[in-house]
Amino acid sequence: MKIKLSLLVATALLTSASVVPAATAQQTATTDYAVGPQYDTTHVYVPQEQYDAFMQSFVATFGGKLSAQGQFQVTPTPSKTKSQLALTPAGTVSGFGFLTPIPYPFGHERNGYLVTDIDAAVASAVKNGAVRLITTFPDPIGRDVVVQWPGGVSMQLYWHTAKPNYTPLATVPENRVYLTADAAPAFLKSWRGYAHAKTLDDKTADGADIGQPGKSYRRVRLTSGYGDMLVIVSDGQLPWPYGHEITGYTVPNLQATLVKATAAGVETLVAPHVAGDRQSAMVRFPGGYIAEIHSPVTQ
């Protein structure tokens, strides 16, 4: 689920004319190449016959607008997909409804991050433990790569020739990563090194947060120029649908958001409940996309 070439093409009309500065020879793997969390787009792949219903339900739930829809080849090998953006105050989705089989490794990356220099960012990612699932490839308005971090966490890095100009988010979504204790240390080391992330580490979080009442788990909140990430370290024995969601969305009022979601055809899978410092619910959009939605609990 999840930004790709189609996104880059579909959003060309939304971009400004300013050019992203090129990296200099002095840039190293310690440089931060992030642009901003409004450029973190969750990649969502849905059956093409349910594509319109999904995209419309997403903006009906969170507000915002859809970019122009088109059909594009978004991969370096032959393919065709419907593609557009859902630009909302709570986060951006890049939606794909493929009309052809999906070439590997696309469809496995969870999101896309805009970077200031694609070659330097890839070099930094590799130095910090990532591997490329596909080498950097061009698109009509930039370049892209898919990388995988320790623990099997895949994402896309992308760069635009002309820098996009998206409105800052009202609330920053969280990239929700589920790992076991075997994989978590290597992933955390890699992502912290690459993203220069600030960390809040709770080693005894309430397991009820992830459908495991009576247990505890490790919850690591990471904040960086790429936005927020929540690394959930558990025994992996998760009841459905936990672990299927890849993004958590913050809203001012969870109940009001769920009313709008239900009216738009979104199914509530886990009813609202208090989970730590938030009231949380799990939902499924038309097309199968599962997400966590939460609002802060006031003390």
Backbone hydrogen bonds in HBPLUS format (Angstrom, degrees):
<---DONOR---> <-ACCEPTOR-->    atom                        ^
c    i                          cat <-CA-CA->   ^        H-A-AA   ^      H-
h    n   atom  resd res      DA  || num        DHA   H-A  angle D-A-AA Bond
n    s   type  num  typ     dist DA aas  dist angle  dist       angle   num
A0007-LEU N   A0004-LYS O   2.91 MM   3  5.24 117.0  2.32 107.1 122.5     1
A0008-LEU N   A0004-LYS O   3.02 MM   4  6.39 154.6  2.09 151.2 159.3     2
A0008-LEU N   A0005-LEU O   2.89 MM   3  4.89 109.8  2.39  93.1 110.8     3
A0009-VAL N   A0005-LEU O   2.81 MM   4  6.20 151.8  1.89 154.7 163.0     4
A0010-ALA N   A0006-SER O   2.64 MM   4  5.80 172.4  1.64 159.5 162.3     5
A0011-THR N   A0007-LEU O   2.90 MM   4  5.87 140.4  2.06 144.7 152.7     6
A0012-ALA N   A0009-VAL O   3.14 MM   3  5.33 167.3  2.16 111.3 114.0     7
A0014-LEU N   A0011-THR O   2.79 MM   3  5.14 148.0  1.90 109.2 120.0     8
A0015-THR N   A0012-ALA O   3.29 MM   3  5.41 161.6  2.33 105.2 110.6     9
A0016-SER N   A0163-LYS O   3.41 MM 147  6.10 155.3  2.47 141.2 144.0    10
A0163-LYS N   A0018-SER O   2.72 MM 145  5.67 149.6  1.81 156.6 166.7    11
A0027-GLN N   A0024-THR O   3.12 MM   3  5.65 164.7  2.15 114.8 119.4    12
A0031-THR N   A0028-THR O   3.10 MM   3  5.68 170.3  2.11 119.6 122.7    13
A0116-THR N   A0033-TYR O   2.95 MM  83  5.23 144.0  2.08 134.6 146.0    14
A0039-TYR N   A0036-GLY O   2.99 MM   3  5.76 163.5  2.02 123.0 128.1    15
A0040-ASP N   A0037-PRO O   3.08 MM   3  5.18 165.7  2.10 110.0 111.6    16
A0041-THR N   A0112-GLY O   3.10 MM  71  5.33 156.3  2.16 146.4 152.5    17
A0112-GLY N   A0041-THR O   2.92 MM  71  5.33 141.4  2.07 140.0 152.3    18
A0042-THR N   A0092-THR O   3.04 MM  50  6.49 153.1  2.11 158.5 152.3    19
A0094-SER N   A0042-THR O   2.83 MM  52  5.98 169.9  1.84 157.9 159.9    20
A0043-HIS N   A0110-ARG O   3.08 MM  67  5.63 169.6  2.09 126.9 130.2    21
A0044-VAL N   A0094-SER O   3.00 MM  50  6.16 168.5  2.02 149.9 153.0    22
A0096-PHE N   A0044-VAL O   2.82 MM  52  6.12 151.2  1.90 166.5 167.2    23
A0046-VAL N   A0096-PHE O   2.99 MM  50  6.36 161.8  2.02 164.7 170.2    24
A0050-GLN N   A0047-PRO O   2.84 MM   3  5.46 155.3  1.91 120.6 128.6    25
A0051-TYR N   A0048-GLN O   3.31 MM   3  4.90 162.8  2.34  96.8 101.3    26
A0054-PHE N   A0050-GLN O   3.03 MM   4  6.27 157.9  2.08 152.6 158.6    27
A0055-MET N   A0051-TYR O   3.02 MM   4  6.31 173.0  2.03 164.5 164.1    28
A0056-GLN N   A0052-ASP O   2.99 MM   4  6.05 167.9  2.01 153.2 156.9    29
A0057-SER N   A0053-ALA O   2.99 MM   4  6.00 151.6  2.08 141.1 149.2    30
A0058-PHE N   A0054-PHE O   2.99 MM   4  6.20 146.3  2.11 152.7 161.7    31
A0059-VAL N   A0055-MET O   3.40 MM   4  6.74 163.9  2.43 150.7 152.0    32
A0060-ALA N   A0056-GLN O   3.02 MM   4  6.10 147.0  2.14 141.4 151.4    33
A0061-THR N   A0057-SER O   3.03 MM   4  6.09 139.4  2.20 136.5 145.3    34
A0062-PHE N   A0058-PHE O   3.04 MM   4  6.27 165.1  2.06 152.2 155.5    35
A0063-GLY N   A0059-VAL O   2.71 MM   4  4.71 139.4  1.87 130.6 137.0    36
A0065-LYS N   A0087-LEU O   2.91 MM  22  5.40 152.3  1.98 145.3 150.4    37
A0087-LEU N   A0065-LYS O   2.83 MM  22  5.40 156.7  1.89 179.2 172.7    38
A0067-SER N   A0085-LEU O   2.95 MM  18  5.20 159.0  1.99 143.2 148.1    39
A0070-GLY N   A0083-SER O   3.22 MM  13  5.69 154.2  2.29 148.7 156.3    40
A0083-SER N   A0070-GLY O   2.96 MM  13  5.69 141.6  2.11 158.6 163.1    41
A0072-PHE N   A0081-THR O   2.93 MM   9  5.53 154.9  1.99 152.6 153.7    42
A0081-THR N   A0072-PHE O   2.87 MM   9  5.53 148.1  1.97 147.8 157.5    43
A0099-LEU N   A0080-LYS O   2.84 MM  19  5.59 162.3  1.88 140.5 146.6    44
A0082-LYS N   A0097-GLY O   2.99 MM  15  4.89 174.8  1.99 125.9 126.0    45
A0097-GLY N   A0082-LYS O   3.14 MM  15  4.89 159.8  2.18 128.6 133.0    46
A0095-GLY N   A0084-GLN O   3.04 MM  11  5.75 158.5  2.08 175.4 176.9    47
A0086-ALA N   A0093-VAL O   2.88 MM   7  5.09 157.2  1.93 149.2 154.2    48
A0093-VAL N   A0086-ALA O   3.04 MM   7  5.09 158.1  2.09 139.0 145.8    49
A0091-GLY N   A0088-THR O   3.29 MM   3  5.36 164.1  2.31 105.9 110.6    50
A0170-ALA N   A0089-PRO O   2.91 MM  81  4.97 137.3  2.09 124.8 138.1    51
A0171-THR N   A0089-PRO O   3.23 MM  82  6.53 162.8  2.26 155.9 154.4    52
A0106-PHE N   A0103-PRO O   3.02 MM   3  5.97 132.9  2.25 135.5 140.7    53
A0110-ARG N   A0154-SER O   3.03 MM  44  6.23 169.4  2.04 141.0 137.6    54
A0156-GLN N   A0111-ASN O   2.81 MM  45  6.10 167.5  1.83 154.8 159.0    55
A0113-TYR N   A0156-GLN O   2.82 MM  43  6.30 151.8  1.90 151.7 158.3    56
A0158-TYR N   A0113-TYR O   2.96 MM  45  6.14 158.4  2.00 151.8 151.6    57
A0115-VAL N   A0158-TYR O   2.91 MM  43  6.10 153.2  1.98 169.5 175.7    58
A0121-ALA N   A0117-ASP O   2.94 MM   4  5.95 155.2  2.01 147.6 155.5    59
A0122-VAL N   A0118-ILE O   2.94 MM   4  6.04 159.1  1.98 147.9 153.1    60
A0123-ALA N   A0119-ASP O   3.00 MM   4  6.21 160.8  2.04 146.3 151.9    61
A0124-SER N   A0120-ALA O   2.96 MM   4  6.17 154.6  2.03 145.0 151.8    62
A0125-ALA N   A0121-ALA O   2.87 MM   4  6.11 158.5  1.91 148.6 154.7    63
A0126-VAL N   A0122-VAL O   2.90 MM   4  6.12 166.8  1.91 157.5 160.0    64
A0127-LYS N   A0123-ALA O   2.95 MM   4  6.09 158.1  2.00 144.3 150.9    65
A0128-ASN N   A0124-SER O   2.96 MM   4  6.15 137.6  2.14 141.8 153.2    66
A0128-ASN N   A0125-ALA O   3.09 MM   3  5.07 126.1  2.39  92.7 107.0    67
A0130-ALA N   A0125-ALA O   2.91 MM   5  5.32 165.1  1.93 143.3 138.5    68
A0129-GLY N   A0126-VAL O   3.06 MM   3  5.17 161.9  2.10 110.9 111.5    69
A0131-VAL N   A0148-GLN O   2.90 MM  17  5.35 153.6  1.97 144.5 152.4    70
A0148-GLN N   A0131-VAL O   2.77 MM  17  5.35 156.1  1.82 157.2 165.6    71
A0133-LEU N   A0146-VAL O   2.84 MM  13  5.58 160.5  1.88 143.2 149.6    72
A0137-PHE N   A0144-ASP O   2.84 MM   7  5.48 154.7  1.91 152.3 160.5    73
A0144-ASP N   A0137-PHE O   2.92 MM   7  5.48 158.1  1.97 155.9 163.0    74
A0139-ASP N   A0142-GLY O   2.90 MM   3  5.28 155.5  1.96 146.3 140.2    75
A0142-GLY N   A0139-ASP O   3.39 MM   3  5.28 175.8  2.39 108.7 109.5    76
A0161-THR N   A0141-ILE O   2.82 MM  20  5.58 163.5  1.85 133.3 137.7    77
A0143-ARG N   A0159-TRP O   2.94 MM  16  5.34 147.1  2.05 140.2 149.8    78
A0159-TRP N   A0143-ARG O   2.93 MM  16  5.34 147.1  2.04 161.8 165.0    79
A0145-VAL N   A0157-LEU O   3.00 MM  12  5.45 141.6  2.15 159.8 164.3    80
A0157-LEU N   A0145-VAL O   2.94 MM  12  5.45 157.0  1.99 151.0 158.6    81
A0147-VAL N   A0155-MET O   2.90 MM   8  5.67 161.0  1.93 175.0 176.5    82
A0155-MET N   A0147-VAL O   2.96 MM   8  5.67 158.3  2.01 159.7 165.8    83
A0149-TRP N   A0153-VAL O   2.76 MM   4  5.08 168.7  1.77 144.9 145.7    84
A0152-GLY N   A0149-TRP O   3.02 MM   3  5.79 133.1  2.25 147.9 151.9    85
A0174-GLU N   A0248-GLY O   2.87 MM  74  5.05 161.8  1.90 146.3 152.6    86
A0248-GLY N   A0174-GLU O   2.88 MM  74  5.05 154.8  1.94 143.4 151.4    87
A0175-ASN N   A0228-ASP O   2.99 MM  53  6.28 163.0  2.02 132.0 134.1    88
A0230-LEU N   A0175-ASN O   2.89 MM  55  6.02 161.7  1.92 139.6 143.9    89
A0176-ARG N   A0246-ILE O   2.94 MM  70  4.94 154.0  2.00 119.3 125.2    90
A0177-VAL N   A0230-LEU O   2.87 MM  53  6.12 162.4  1.90 151.7 157.7    91
A0232-ILE N   A0177-VAL O   2.74 MM  55  5.98 165.8  1.76 161.6 166.7    92
A0179-LEU N   A0232-ILE O   2.92 MM  53  6.14 167.3  1.93 155.4 157.2    93
A0234-SER N   A0179-LEU O   3.09 MM  55  6.59 150.3  2.18 155.9 161.5    94
A0183-ALA N   A0180-THR O   3.10 MM   3  5.62 131.5  2.35 110.0 120.2    95
A0184-ALA N   A0180-THR O   3.04 MM   4  6.12 152.5  2.12 157.4 166.1    96
A0187-PHE N   A0183-ALA O   3.27 MM   4  6.46 165.6  2.30 157.2 161.6    97
A0188-LEU N   A0184-ALA O   2.86 MM   4  5.96 175.3  1.86 168.1 169.1    98
A0189-LYS N   A0185-PRO O   3.02 MM   4  6.11 160.7  2.06 146.5 151.9    99
A0190-SER N   A0186-ALA O   3.06 MM   4  6.19 160.4  2.10 145.2 150.5   100
A0191-TRP N   A0187-PHE O   2.86 MM   4  6.08 174.3  1.86 165.9 166.2   101
A0192-ARG N   A0188-LEU O   2.95 MM   4  5.89 163.9  1.98 146.6 151.9   102
A0193-GLY N   A0189-LYS O   3.09 MM   4  6.09 157.5  2.14 140.1 146.6   103
A0194-TYR N   A0190-SER O   2.98 MM   4  6.19 154.5  2.04 149.1 156.1   104
A0195-ALA N   A0191-TRP O   2.78 MM   4  5.72 170.2  1.79 156.5 159.4   105
A0196-HIS N   A0192-ARG O   2.87 MM   4  5.10 133.2  2.09 135.1 141.5   106
A0198-LYS N   A0223-THR O   2.83 MM  25  5.17 160.8  1.87 153.8 152.5   107
A0223-THR N   A0198-LYS O   2.94 MM  25  5.17 156.4  2.00 142.7 150.5   108
A0200-LEU N   A0221-ARG O   2.89 MM  21  5.07 147.7  2.00 146.6 154.2   109
A0221-ARG N   A0200-LEU O   2.86 MM  21  5.07 167.5  1.88 153.0 152.0   110
A0202-ASP N   A0219-ARG O   2.89 MM  17  5.15 174.9  1.89 152.2 153.4   111
A0219-ARG N   A0202-ASP O   2.74 MM  17  5.15 164.5  1.76 155.7 157.5   112
A0205-ALA N   A0217-TYR O   2.80 MM  12  5.21 138.7  1.97 178.2 165.4   113
A0217-TYR N   A0205-ALA O   2.95 MM  12  5.21 149.2  2.05 134.5 143.9   114
A0209-ASP N   A0206-ASP O   3.03 MM   3  5.95 166.7  2.04 126.2 129.6   115
A0207-GLY N   A0215-LYS O   2.76 MM   8  4.78 147.5  1.86 147.2 138.6   116
A0210-ILE N   A0207-GLY O   2.97 MM   3  5.59 150.2  2.06 116.2 123.2   117
A0212-GLN N   A0207-GLY O   2.71 MM   5  4.52 155.7  1.77 136.2 130.3   118
A0211-GLY N   A0208-ALA O   3.32 MM   3  4.89 165.3  2.34 105.3 102.4   119
A0215-LYS N   A0212-GLN O   3.13 MM   3  5.74 154.5  2.20 141.5 142.5   120
A0218-ARG N   A0233-VAL O   3.00 MM  15  4.94 160.1  2.04 155.1 153.7   121
A0233-VAL N   A0218-ARG O   2.84 MM  15  4.94 173.7  1.85 162.9 161.3   122
A0220-VAL N   A0231-VAL O   2.94 MM  11  5.02 172.4  1.95 150.6 153.2   123
A0231-VAL N   A0220-VAL O   2.83 MM  11  5.02 169.2  1.84 155.0 154.2   124
A0222-LEU N   A0229-MET O   2.82 MM   7  5.01 170.2  1.83 155.4 157.0   125
A0229-MET N   A0222-LEU O   2.83 MM   7  5.01 142.6  1.97 151.2 157.3   126
A0224-SER N   A0227-GLY O   3.06 MM   3  5.34 154.8  2.13 142.6 150.6   127
A0227-GLY N   A0224-SER O   2.96 MM   3  5.34 164.2  1.98 115.2 119.1   128
A0242-TYR N   A0239-PRO O   3.01 MM   3  6.02 132.1  2.25 143.6 144.7   129
A0244-HIS N   A0241-PRO O   3.03 MM   3  5.73 162.0  2.07 142.2 146.3   130
A0292-GLU N   A0247-THR O   3.25 MM  45  6.47 172.5  2.25 153.3 154.9   131
A0249-TYR N   A0292-GLU O   2.85 MM  43  6.25 156.9  1.90 144.7 149.1   132
A0294-HIS N   A0249-TYR O   2.86 MM  45  6.20 161.0  1.90 165.6 166.5   133
A0251-VAL N   A0294-HIS O   2.86 MM  43  6.14 156.2  1.92 158.0 165.1   134
A0257-THR N   A0253-ASN O   3.11 MM   4  6.29 155.0  2.17 148.4 155.8   135
A0258-LEU N   A0254-LEU O   2.91 MM   4  6.17 157.0  1.96 155.7 161.8   136
A0259-VAL N   A0255-GLN O   3.03 MM   4  6.33 147.0  2.14 147.2 156.1   137
A0260-LYS N   A0256-ALA O   3.25 MM   4  6.57 158.6  2.30 144.6 149.0   138
A0261-ALA N   A0257-THR O   2.87 MM   4  6.13 153.9  1.93 147.0 155.5   139
A0262-THR N   A0258-LEU O   2.85 MM   4  5.96 165.6  1.88 149.2 152.1   140
A0263-ALA N   A0259-VAL O   3.15 MM   4  6.34 159.2  2.20 145.0 150.4   141
A0264-ALA N   A0260-LYS O   3.15 MM   4  6.35 129.7  2.42 136.8 149.5   142
A0264-ALA N   A0261-ALA O   2.96 MM   3  5.08 134.6  2.17  99.1 112.5   143
A0266-VAL N   A0261-ALA O   2.94 MM   5  5.10 162.0  1.97 143.1 139.6   144
A0265-GLY N   A0262-THR O   3.08 MM   3  5.22 164.3  2.11 110.3 112.5   145
A0267-GLU N   A0284-ARG O   2.93 MM  17  5.15 160.9  1.97 156.3 151.4   146
A0284-ARG N   A0267-GLU O   2.75 MM  17  5.15 153.0  1.83 150.1 158.8   147
A0269-LEU N   A0282-MET O   2.71 MM  13  5.34 147.8  1.81 139.5 149.2   148
A0270-VAL N   A0282-MET O   3.12 MM  12  4.81 161.2  2.16 129.8 130.7   149
A0282-MET N   A0270-VAL O   3.15 MM  12  4.81 158.5  2.19 127.2 133.2   150
A0273-HIS N   A0280-SER O   2.94 MM   7  5.49 143.1  2.07 143.8 155.0   151
A0280-SER N   A0273-HIS O   2.78 MM   7  5.49 163.7  1.80 161.7 158.0   152
A0275-ALA N   A0278-ARG O   2.66 MM   3  5.32 168.7  1.68 161.5 165.7   153
A0278-ARG N   A0275-ALA O   3.21 MM   3  5.32 150.9  2.30 111.9 120.3   154
A0297-VAL N   A0277-ASP O   3.03 MM  20  5.47 163.0  2.05 131.5 128.5   155
A0279-GLN N   A0295-SER O   2.86 MM  16  5.46 165.6  1.88 164.8 169.2   156
A0295-SER N   A0279-GLN O   3.01 MM  16  5.46 148.6  2.11 146.2 156.0   157
A0281-ALA N   A0293-ILE O   2.92 MM  12  5.47 144.6  2.05 157.1 167.7   158
A0293-ILE N   A0281-ALA O   2.95 MM  12  5.47 164.3  1.98 154.3 158.1   159
A0283-VAL N   A0291-ALA O   2.93 MM   8  5.52 168.2  1.94 164.7 168.6   160
A0291-ALA N   A0283-VAL O   2.97 MM   8  5.52 156.1  2.03 147.4 154.5   161
A0285-PHE N   A0289-TYR O   2.76 MM   4  5.18 166.3  1.77 156.0 155.4   162
A0288-GLY N   A0285-PHE O   2.91 MM   3  5.62 152.5  1.99 146.3 147.3   163
